[in-house]
């Protein structure tokens, strides 16, 4: 049972345009969500997070939006840069800072110069 | 600050053989995790340690997988005997704990191929 789903395996955008990566979840008990970025031959690195009490969190070019009623979150990258080309994983966790993350399958983003 | 160190980087074994992976977390990080990432999937938690105690090993196939964290620092993950479906990248991660417990720092992983 896939509790966190990223239905788009890949996304290609032009440099300078907006990249939008989507993620859906099924478990309403999740209350903290994160995005990780992974380059080839490296481990994932933390990018941005959002608590379920918020609907938006911004950090520079990266913004995460959370729609709890739809059980949907998205990551916006504006403007996209070639160095953003990587695999992006969304992840969810339960309350209590357990540290246990449930990951989606990942979306490969390619930003073309 | 030094990152999470893992070794070996790559390992190729035949089925039914045994293999061990090593991890050294970021200094001061109390929580350590082992994740399995099969090609095309997201990482899946195998086991979580808090200091040298196990917090969650519900998804660890205990008939063949074992893990330990000696003195609350380094950790080893062992597979014995290996099966073809164990081919994956094994990622070690650590976190500070507390409010930052979900912000995991990952190592580069060990890519295991079981032939």
Boltz contact constraints between the chains, C-beta under 6 A:
constraints:
  - contact:
      token1: [A, 32]
      token2: [B, 102]
      max_distance: 6.0
  - contact:
      token1: [A, 42]
      token2: [B, 108]
      max_distance: 6.0
  - contact:
      token1: [A, 43]
      token2: [B, 91]
      max_distance: 6.0
  - contact:
      token1: [A, 43]
      token2: [B, 106]
      max_distance: 6.0
  - contact:
      token1: [A, 43]
      token2: [B, 107]
      max_distance: 6.0
  - contact:
      token1: [A, 43]
      token2: [B, 108]
      max_distance: 6.0
  - contact:
      token1: [A, 43]
      token2: [B, 109]
      max_distance: 6.0
  - contact:
      token1: [A, 44]
      token2: [B, 106]
      max_distance: 6.0
  - contact:
      token1: [A, 46]
      token2: [B, 103]
      max_distance: 6.0
  - contact:
      token1: [A, 89]
      token2: [B, 42]
      max_distance: 6.0
  - contact:
      token1: [A, 93]
      token2: [B, 102]
      max_distance: 6.0
  - contact:
      token1: [A, 97]
      token2: [B, 101]
      max_distance: 6.0
  - contact:
      token1: [A, 99]
      token2: [B, 31]
      max_distance: 6.0
  - contact:
      token1: [A, 99]
      token2: [B, 95]
      max_distance: 6.0
  - contact:
      token1: [A, 99]
      token2: [B, 101]
      max_distance: 6.0
  - contact:
      token1: [A, 99]
      token2: [B, 102]
      max_distance: 6.0
  - contact:
      token1: [A, 100]
      token2: [B, 45]
      max_distance: 6.0
  - contact:
      token1: [A, 100]
      token2: [B, 56]
      max_distance: 6.0
  - contact:
      token1: [A, 103]
      token2: [B, 42]
      max_distance: 6.0
  - contact:
      token1: [A, 103]
      token2: [B, 43]
      max_distance: 6.0
  - contact:
      token1: [A, 104]
      token2: [B, 42]
      max_distance: 6.0
  - contact:
      token1: [A, 105]
      token2: [B, 41]
      max_distance: 6.0
  - contact:
      token1: [A, 105]
      token2: [B, 42]
      max_distance: 6.0
  - contact:
      token1: [A, 106]
      token2: [B, 42]
      max_distance: 6.0
